[in-house]
């Protein structure tokens, strides 16, 4: 495991957002959804491509709180421009389980 400095970690903007829209993304090479995530008034809504199809259907994603990196540069994924990275963990089968706060917190709150 590579070590990073505290200063390196402080550069990563991990923020809480609420998924407000989720659609299938048939053009993606790996199964994925196109998400729109609301990070509150300071950051606004950002788009993300998320490979979370193993455990979630689009309609059950709407309204969920997620943790995402919001300060990566936008990344073109086929015809879609992803603006943030929604975080998760691989389970034993390799499917992604979302990283979610276990209680309500303000949209845009930063992980400390």
Backbone torsions as a table, in degrees:
resi	resn	phi	psi	omega
1	UNK	NA	127.9	178.5
2	UNK	-79.8	133.9	177.6
3	UNK	-88.9	146.1	175.1
4	UNK	-121.9	162.4	178.2
5	UNK	-85.3	163.6	175.4
6	UNK	-60.1	-37.1	178.5
7	UNK	-61.8	-37.5	176.7
8	UNK	-62.7	-45.9	-179.4
9	UNK	-62.6	-38.9	-178.8
10	UNK	-63.6	-21.4	179.0
11	UNK	-74.4	-22.4	-177.1
12	UNK	-83.4	120.1	179.5
13	UNK	-92.7	90.5	174.7
14	UNK	-91.9	115.3	-174.0
15	UNK	-127.2	156.0	176.7
16	UNK	-90.3	133.9	175.5
17	UNK	-138.4	164.3	177.9
18	UNK	-113.5	128.0	177.4
19	UNK	-68.5	122.6	-179.0
20	UNK	-108.8	-13.8	178.3
21	UNK	-156.7	142.8	179.0
22	UNK	-145.9	126.5	179.9
23	UNK	-133.4	155.7	175.3
24	UNK	-65.4	156.7	-177.9
25	UNK	-131.1	73.4	-174.6
26	UNK	-64.4	-21.0	-179.4
27	UNK	-78.6	-12.9	-178.4
28	UNK	-68.8	146.1	178.6
29	UNK	-67.2	-40.4	175.9
30	UNK	-107.9	147.5	-179.1
31	UNK	-53.8	129.3	-176.1
32	UNK	-155.4	166.7	172.4
33	UNK	-118.4	152.6	170.3
34	UNK	-94.7	121.1	-178.1
35	UNK	-113.6	149.7	166.7
36	UNK	-118.6	125.4	-173.5
37	UNK	-122.0	128.0	179.8
38	UNK	-92.9	118.7	179.7
39	UNK	-104.9	19.7	177.4
40	UNK	87.8	178.9	-171.9
41	UNK	-65.0	-29.9	-177.6
42	UNK	-70.8	-39.6	-175.0
43	UNK	-104.8	-37.5	-179.5
44	UNK	85.8	-158.5	-177.7
45	UNK	-95.7	132.6	176.6
46	UNK	-124.7	151.8	179.1
47	UNK	-97.0	149.4	177.8
48	UNK	-148.0	144.3	168.8
49	UNK	-97.9	124.1	-175.1
50	UNK	-127.9	126.9	179.2
51	UNK	-88.0	68.2	-176.0
52	UNK	-119.2	25.4	-174.6
53	UNK	-73.0	-16.3	-178.2
54	UNK	-69.4	-30.8	-175.9
55	UNK	-118.1	-12.2	-171.0
56	UNK	-131.6	146.1	169.2
57	UNK	-102.3	150.8	-176.4
58	UNK	-51.8	-43.9	-175.7
59	UNK	-66.2	-27.4	179.6
60	UNK	-84.9	-9.0	176.5
61	UNK	-80.5	-30.0	-176.2
62	UNK	-63.8	128.1	-179.3
63	UNK	96.1	-12.4	-179.7
64	UNK	-74.9	142.0	169.7
65	UNK	-82.3	139.1	177.8
66	UNK	-136.2	162.4	174.6
67	UNK	-107.4	130.0	-176.9
68	UNK	-141.1	152.2	171.7
69	UNK	-85.3	121.6	-175.3
70	UNK	-106.9	-1.7	-177.3
71	UNK	-115.2	22.7	166.7
72	UNK	-77.4	153.5	173.2
73	UNK	-67.7	152.0	176.9
74	UNK	-56.4	146.5	-178.3
75	UNK	-126.5	126.2	178.4
76	UNK	-78.5	122.2	178.1
77	UNK	-122.0	95.9	-173.6
78	UNK	59.9	-128.6	-178.8
79	UNK	-84.4	5.1	-171.8
80	UNK	-114.8	136.6	177.5
81	UNK	-101.7	109.7	-179.9
82	UNK	-86.3	129.7	-174.2
83	UNK	-109.1	-7.5	178.3
84	UNK	-152.9	165.2	179.8
85	UNK	-115.6	108.6	175.7
86	UNK	-75.0	131.5	-173.3
87	UNK	-95.2	156.1	177.9
88	UNK	-169.0	-178.8	-178.2
89	UNK	-126.5	142.2	174.4
90	UNK	-77.9	134.4	173.3
91	UNK	-85.3	-173.1	-177.6
92	UNK	-60.7	-28.6	-179.0
93	UNK	-88.7	-3.5	-179.7
94	UNK	90.6	3.3	176.9
95	UNK	-83.6	150.5	-175.9
96	UNK	-89.3	131.1	173.1
97	UNK	-107.8	126.6	-176.0
98	UNK	-63.1	145.7	171.3
99	UNK	-88.0	116.0	-174.7
100	UNK	-132.4	142.0	170.7
101	UNK	-64.4	147.8	-179.6
102	UNK	-90.7	1.3	175.6
103	UNK	-142.2	162.7	176.3
104	UNK	-66.1	133.9	173.0
105	UNK	-136.7	158.5	-178.7
106	UNK	-61.8	140.9	175.9
107	UNK	-60.1	135.8	-179.5
108	UNK	91.0	-6.1	179.1
109	UNK	-57.8	139.8	-177.0
110	UNK	-93.7	138.0	175.1
111	UNK	-69.9	129.7	-178.2
112	UNK	-112.2	NA	NA
